[in-house]
Amino acid sequence: MGLWTLLEGFLLLANALAILNEDRFLAPRGWSFSEVSGTGQAKSLKGQLIGLIYATQYLRVPLIILNVITILVKLVSG
């Protein structure tokens, strides 16, 4: 496994986190941002993961740019 493959894997993981819908997927399972921020659990592992999910959702435009760059590199390199 090379560095490029590892970076592609992280990009796929970021894509998966960015498309999670809070109303349909996260809130019914108790993973909404309001539940964690209101109870003071922001320092726990669950709070850290929820923060990561919301960070990837806010960074969708740079994520789209990284996806386009990855697609172009794959088209050029074969």
C-alpha positions in Angstrom: 0.0 0.0 0.0 1.5 3.3 -1.0 1.0 6.8 0.3 -1.4 7.7 -2.6 -3.6 4.8 -1.7 -3.7 5.8 1.9 -4.6 9.4 1.0 -7.4 8.1 -1.3 -8.7 6.0 1.6 -8.8 9.1 3.9 -10.6 11.0 1.1 -13.2 8.3 0.8 -13.7 8.4 4.6 -14.1 12.2 4.6 -16.6 11.8 1.7 -18.6 9.3 3.8 -18.7 11.5 6.8 -19.6 14.6 4.8 -22.8 13.0 3.4 -24.3 11.9 6.7 -27.6 13.6 7.3 -28.3 14.7 10.9 -32.1 14.4 10.8 -32.3 11.0 9.2 -29.2 9.2 10.4 -27.4 10.9 13.3 -30.2 12.2 15.6 -32.2 9.0 15.9 -29.0 7.3 17.2 -28.2 10.0 19.7 -25.3 11.5 17.7 -26.6 15.0 17.1 -24.4 18.0 17.8 -27.0 19.6 20.1 -27.1 16.6 22.4 -23.3 16.6 22.9 -22.8 20.3 23.2 -25.7 20.7 25.7 -24.5 18.0 28.1 -20.9 19.0 28.2 -19.6 15.8 26.6 -17.6 17.6 24.0 -14.3 16.2 25.4 -15.4 12.6 25.2 -14.7 10.3 22.2 -18.3 10.5 21.1 -18.1 14.3 21.2 -14.8 14.3 19.3 -16.3 12.1 16.5 -19.4 14.2 16.2 -17.2 17.3 15.9 -15.2 15.5 13.2 -18.4 14.7 11.3 -19.6 18.4 11.5 -16.2 19.6 10.4 -16.2 17.5 7.3 -19.7 18.8 6.5 -18.6 22.4 6.8 -15.6 21.7 4.5 -17.6 20.4 1.6 -16.2 22.8 -1.0 -12.5 21.9 -0.3 -13.6 18.3 -0.3 -15.1 18.7 -3.7 -11.9 20.3 -5.0 -9.8 17.4 -3.6 -12.1 14.9 -5.3 -11.7 16.7 -8.6 -7.9 16.7 -8.2 -7.9 13.0 -7.4 -10.1 12.2 -10.4 -7.8 14.2 -12.7 -4.7 12.5 -11.4 -6.3 9.1 -11.8 -7.3 10.0 -15.4 -3.8 11.2 -16.3 -1.9 8.5 -14.6 -4.1 5.6 -15.7 
